């Protein structure tokens, strides 16, 4: 194709301006999210000044224009992009809440369900997530339920579900109480799913649904296995899946010549709409679309950097909030890592003249390079978000990715065959089943390989990492001598080691475990003590593996010096079973032994299986932990005979000064038997029950801060009388149900 259209297509992708434009947008979005005033944007201009050479680089041979025009572009283009990002995020952040005033009230609702989201009839078009998952079929439904706001990030290492939904245009959750009527209706995804899963074993069916259609509802423990093996990207629809599908389609449609491009474009964006517009899928679809448009226009295959820039530019203009989505960050980071490191090194691997792609040096080492490069640039994101780094993940990926590359197009073909006749899909799935089983085995083996526990990375840690990475990227691309790059890397490592840890101050953290208790104590010398780990008596949710362990990993804790089980109630110690199994523990301390209660017996079995010594505590004992001392206030040698009143109660001293009281579930009967010291912090006993936290206790302890660990409950916790008593002594109240995890320093 020739003429003005072809020339214009060449100008946009061939010029690298989309990438710096997207970076300018990102600066503006970050500025608005950080509540920088509008006039403050002028101070961001120096941040994009280094991009001026890219912004002014000619699209074709020749000069851009006279010097005044160039100078004008240098000033105006960055300001334009930064301002656009600022205004777009402000516009998104200022959107009205369609559910304002409708939450927390049970009502009759109707709308269209796809099994995961409900699109309400009133307010029209408003989408909410369905809870519990699987409680509604796809189709027209009428139900009795309650609209609620999804939970935000409640604990260290926790997931901001509210932010995740809001960035996708979902305004909350509906808690389904009763389904009044349903008119089932299978959507296109359901019909494809029938072919994808036909005749497959449950695990293989869940795997293929996730890989081809993005349906991850039935993954269960497979999600953890793939994450632990460093293969989580195989389950989450990403650029890998879109690229594989489009490559297979392009090969099949090759005989059509130039006519294949409009068909491929339709498939590209149709697939994006079908599986849902997640950040990684949108990025891949736009990049593929730009390449296809360029080829269709006769402009040739464009360079990947401009294509990546176009994808980022379009995405951030359309969805500015996605900049803060981990899916977008990992997706763009992985592609940038491949472009910065894998491509230049792969060219050297192929040699001159280049070796064929199937040569072992190219195929095996190239796959390893690609895996390392894709994961290398995202290391701090992965470590900070997931709490661990699978050390042998690149090796697992070398074996698993070729298999995934085959399964993705095969699974989609099975889905298409299912639209014609399910037996045809079943026939193809008889071939897919052993291949999917092999990939599952790889994930399970990979999950058992060594992993490095890591905490949340501070902003300064990201800066050090990016400095080191930039130096290595310059060296790989021939712009910096290797010894100088290594010197920068060494300097960044030294600076990182010399920077004081964020958790160097002793602190007490009351984790939000709902209606339960889980208290973490952190002392100098990296000494950590966990008191209880919550539990869910009326649910199968495991607070130990789902809340407490992720929080410990996020805080950089790889071992607990002491774990204390206050008493055998489920809402206190159920989660400890998973904690004992999931992290090294030096000592487990308990109060009154209650082996007749199944959860206490299970905890003892877990401790025995992990070779964790167990010690019983009695009033008057003292546990020394470096500069900290825990004095046992309860239980007495002669049991009260009630589990709550036999709770382990502790007074915490740091450098000889009393700092906190942790009193389990004791009642005011036990409180009268105690002689507590005056402290800064009190963990209110029994979740703020009216039968605890007596006036006498508060007057004796005189706390400045009172923490009440409580969730949604029908017991009336915290009691209004308790709140009044705390207010009467002038202490400040922190309620985990309202604040999430409460973190307070242990000291002035």
Secondary structure, 3 states (H helix, E strand, C coil): CCCHHHHHHHHHHHCCHHHHHHHHHHHHHHHHHCCCCHHHHHHHHHHHHCCHHHHHCCCCCCCCCCHHHHHHHHHHHHHHHHHHHHHHHHHHHCCCCCCCCCCCCEEEEEEEECCCEEEECCCCCCEEEEECCCCCCCEEEEEEEEEECCCCCCCCCCCCHHHHHHHCCEEEEEEEEEEEEEEECCCHHHHHHHHHHCCCCHHHHHHHHHHHHCCCCCCCCHHHHHHHCCCHHHHCCCHHHHHHHHHHHHHHCHHHHHHHHHHHHHHHHHHHHHHCCCHHHHHHHHHHHHHHHHHHCCCCCCCHHHHHHHHHHHHHHHCHHHHHCHHHHHHHHHHHHHHHHHHHHHHHHHCCCCCCCCCHHHHHHHHHHHHHHHHHCCHHHHHHHHCEEECCHHHHHHHHHHHHHHHHHHHHHHHHHHHHCHHHHHHHHHHHHHHHHHHHHHHHHHHCCCEEECCCCCHHHHHHHHHHHHHHHHHHCCCCCHHHHHHHHHHHHHHHHHCCCCCCCCEEEECCCCCCCCEEEEECCCEEEEECCCCCCCCCCCHHHHHHHHHHHHCCCCEECEEEECCCCHHHHCCHHHHHHHCEECEEEECCCCCCCHHHHHHHHHHHHCCCEEEECCCCCEEEECCEEEEEEECCCCCCCCCCCCCCEEEEEECCEEEEEECCCCCHHHHCCCCCCCCCEEECHHHHCCCCCCHHHHHHHCCCEEEECCCCCCCCCCCHHHHHHHHHCCCEEEEHHHHCCEEEECCC
